[in-house]
């Protein structure tokens, strides 16, 4: 069973990931994001080969999620890498701190095709919380 999905939202698209930990939910929302950026996600079957460090902090979890997705998008376009895995930790001190590495593959249009251009994450339907035994991360992205 997939642990991520995209969903329609007016002229934009929602992305959602869930998991047994906040970190797994973030890793899975990256898969939802990646599925928008390309035509084929055959790289999901491969081990990611490119890693880039990331650190994001915020007072609120929903804001942290939006900042995280926007940072991932910036790195995607600057580095030409499709990120689909997060390895790291979410900690809470004075603020929430997300620290770790993004993992992915080099973007190869001939191999993966072009999906839609995602301009940025929005606070529309932004949610990062625990429901029962699952953590859910979701937001709407501007396409």
C-alpha positions in Angstrom: 0.0 0.0 0.0 1.3 3.4 -1.0 2.0 5.9 1.9 1.5 9.0 -0.3 -0.9 10.5 -2.7 -1.8 13.6 -4.6 -5.2 15.2 -4.7 -7.0 17.9 -6.7 -7.6 21.3 -5.2 -9.2 23.9 -7.5 -6.4 25.0 -9.9 -3.6 23.5 -7.6 -2.7 20.1 -6.4 -2.4 18.7 -2.8 0.3 16.4 -1.7 0.1 14.0 1.3 2.4 11.6 3.0 1.9 9.5 6.1 4.0 7.1 8.2 4.6 5.7 11.6 7.0 8.6 12.5 7.1 12.3 11.5 10.2 11.6 9.5 8.6 8.8 7.5 5.6 11.1 6.8 8.0 13.7 5.4 9.8 11.1 3.3 6.5 10.0 1.9 5.2 13.5 1.1 8.5 13.9 -0.9 7.4 11.0 -3.0 4.0 12.7 -3.7 5.9 15.8 -4.7 8.3 13.9 -6.9 5.4 12.2 -8.6 4.2 15.6 -9.8 7.5 16.7 -11.2 8.0 13.8 -13.6 6.0 11.5 -15.9 7.4 8.2 -14.6 8.6 7.5 -11.1 10.7 4.4 -11.9 13.4 5.8 -9.7 11.3 4.9 -6.6 12.5 1.3 -7.3 16.2 2.4 -7.1 18.3 3.4 -4.2 18.7 7.2 -4.1 22.2 8.3 -5.1 22.4 12.0 -4.3 22.3 13.5 -0.8 22.0 17.1 0.3 21.8 18.4 3.9 18.8 20.3 5.0 17.8 22.1 8.2 14.5 23.9 8.8 13.1 25.3 11.9 9.8 26.8 12.9 7.6 27.6 15.9 4.7 25.6 14.4 4.6 22.2 12.7 2.4 23.3 9.8 4.8 26.2 9.0 7.7 23.8 9.3 6.1 21.6 6.6 5.5 24.4 4.2 9.1 25.7 4.7 10.5 22.2 4.2 8.6 21.6 0.9 9.7 25.1 -0.4 13.3 24.4 0.5 13.1 21.0 -1.2 11.7 22.7 -4.3 14.4 25.3 -4.3 17.1 22.5 -4.1 15.3 20.5 -6.7 15.5 23.3 -9.3 18.9 24.5 -8.3 20.6 21.1 -8.1 18.5 19.4 -10.8 17.7 16.5 -8.4 14.4 14.7 -7.8 14.3 14.2 -4.0 12.1 11.4 -2.7 13.5 10.4 0.6 14.3 12.3 3.9 16.7 10.8 6.5 17.0 12.8 9.7 15.2 13.8 12.9 12.5 16.2 14.0 13.2 17.7 17.4 11.4 20.1 19.6 13.2 22.6 21.9 12.2 26.2 21.8 11.1 25.6 18.2 10.7 22.6 16.0 13.9 21.7 14.2 14.1 19.4 11.3 17.7 18.3 10.4 18.9 15.7 8.1 19.5 14.8 4.4 17.4 14.8 1.3 18.1 11.8 -1.0 17.2 11.5 -4.6 18.4 11.0 -8.2 19.7 13.4 -10.8 16.8 14.7 -12.9 17.1 13.1 -16.4 14.2 14.3 -18.6 14.9 11.8 -21.3 14.5 9.0 -18.7 11.7 10.4 -16.4 10.0 12.9 -18.6 8.5 16.3 -17.5 5.6 16.5 -15.1 4.1 19.8 -13.9 6.1 22.7 -12.7 5.5 23.1 -8.9 6.0 26.7 -8.0 5.8 26.4 -4.2 4.0 25.0 -1.2 1.1 27.0 0.4 -0.6 27.0 3.7 -3.8 25.9 2.1 -4.8 22.6 3.9 -1.3 22.6 5.5 -1.3 20.0 8.2 1.4 18.1 10.0 0.1 16.1 12.9 -0.4 12.7 14.5 -3.8 10.9 14.0 -4.1 7.7 16.0 -0.9 5.7 15.2 0.0 7.6 11.9 1.7 10.9 11.3 0.2 12.9 8.4 1.9 15.6 6.4 0.0 17.5 3.7 -0.4 20.8 1.9 -1.4 22.2 -1.4 1.2 23.2 -3.9 1.0 25.9 -6.5 1.4 24.5 -10.0 
